Amino acid sequence: MLANHEPLSPLRFLQRSAEVFPDREAVVHGTRRWTYRRFAAEAQRLARALGPHLEPGGRVAVVAPNVPEMLLAHYAVPLAGGVLVPLNPRLSGRELGYVLGHSEARVVLADTEVVATVARVARQLEPAPVVVEVNDPTTGAPPAAPEGAVALERFLEAGPDGPDLPWRVADENTPITLNYTSGTTGPPKGVLYSHRGAYLNALGEVFHNGFDGATRYLWTLPMFHCNGWCTTWAVTAAGGRHVCLRAVRAEAVWEAFDTEGITHLCGAPVVCSTIVDAEQAHPLDRPLRITTAGAPPAPSVIQRLEEHGMSVVHVYGLTEVYGPHTICEPQDEWAQLPPAERARTMARQGVGMLQAESARVVDERMRDVPADGETLGEVVLRGNNVMLGYFKDEQATAEAFRGGWYHTGDLGVMHPDGYLQLKDRAKDIIISGGENISSIEVEQALASHPDVLDVAVVGVPDEKWGERPVAWVVRTGGSSATAEELRAHAAERLARFKVPDSIRFPEQLPRTATGKVRKNELRGA
């Protein structure tokens, strides 16, 4: 052991906060309110119970919403020497079976709502993992107690007694979590994060979000998605308070705003819309920072959030890079721009975060495209917050890392000021009559209309042009904006060939649990 080197691990964050702020409130959920002393003690207790079931690097899956046990597992599993596999509780039995089998999970903690499905799936695996039921008192539902599952408290009681486990790892480059991609174009891939990458990415989140001891973070972003963009560790590092939220519902969100003094949250643009469209919406008496990713919220939504005292920051990333990798870092002079121009400027994907290297936009020969805001290329990323690789898939890892950079598959441009702007996923570019149409560009043109709440644009086959854009628009409450009105609005901002041929008006867009629009469903509709 060297005096001048200590392997980096997010475990240190909970160790430190429990030592420095033992009586500070750390976790809130319903009537449960844990101090940092209690948080650390619960992590130790769960880690000791997991230990006998794990070999070093053994996987532990957690299938649950944003409840304290999901947060706890982010510390207890690596503390026990294992690798956490956080999973979406909305996955089907077939999807769960694939992931649990592929990850070779030895223990599965499952929420009461899904434990029966998990237990049934587990019985079909060889060897079958231990299934532990996690019951959330806020639902009022009794434990399901399916065959083959053990209650969490019994599982904990069966754990061995002993001294606290050390809050450290021997090798910071060993995996800490295994996160599965959504699998919308094939079987999900398992993305491995290291202790080092998670530690550094969490510190980047602390810096860019301005987390500190007064932070009251509301869990609107799923913890199963990129470990909540590493905020599961970042808020703890700052000694802030985690306010758990089982489901993103307007009433519950605004109740938390008013009773818990929420200062920060993260989420997809649909979360922003949920907040401002709520009956309970009103101006706040304190600043609230919202970090969002994916397509930026509509300018009308951003304006309404700001009127309620909320600021919005746009970031960009992927599961393969621990969540956010770039941020649209605001420049002082942007505050003087007209609102529409400022919204467009802030909607860009921005510059590399503190813990990341600068993004590049390259051609097929890995040469940087001109930084003219027009020349299209692929976005490639590099840095400490790029995954170790895909679990049990060397070929896919080698393909993703060709040329020494992670290839995102996203197409974008680099602006003269060094700010990245996405134009589309490579598979979502619409090629019409030999011309490339960016679905994002068309979406942003439509979203600038005040009556547009949510929008998605896809390409559909066309006998003459090959493909043509079709828009799916969710109107704001009470709006009767017509397709022709919106097409005319888009035509003022786009070349005529980019204007959608038709516009449809669903009540909502189909989305994944992490807020991404399922464009494959729209193409087939």
Secondary structure, DSSP 8 states (H G I E B T S, - for coil): --TT-----THHHHHHHHHH-TTSEEEEETTEEEEHHHHHHHHHHHHHHHGGG--TT-EEEEE-SSSHHHHHHHHHHHHTT-EEEEE-TT--HHHHHHHHHHHT-SEEEEETTTHHHHHHHHHTSSS--EEEEE--GGG-------TTEEEHHHHHHTS---S---S--S-TTSEEEEEE---TTSS--EEEEEHHHHHHHHHHHHHHHT--TT-EEE--S-TTSHHHHTHHHHHHHHT-EEE--SS--HHHHHHHHHHH---EEEE-HHHHHHHHTSTT----SS-EEEEEESS---HHHHHHHHHTTEEEEEEEEEGGGTEEEEE----GGGGGS-HHHHHHHHTS-BEE-TTB---EEE-TTS-B--SSS---EEEEE-BTTS-SEETT-HHHHHHHTGGGSEEEEEEEEE-TTS-EEEEEEGGG-EEETTEEE-HHHHHHHHHTSTTEEEEEEEEEEETTTEEEEEEEEEE-TT----HHHHHHHHHTTS-GGGS-SEEE--SS--B-TTS-B-HHHHHH-
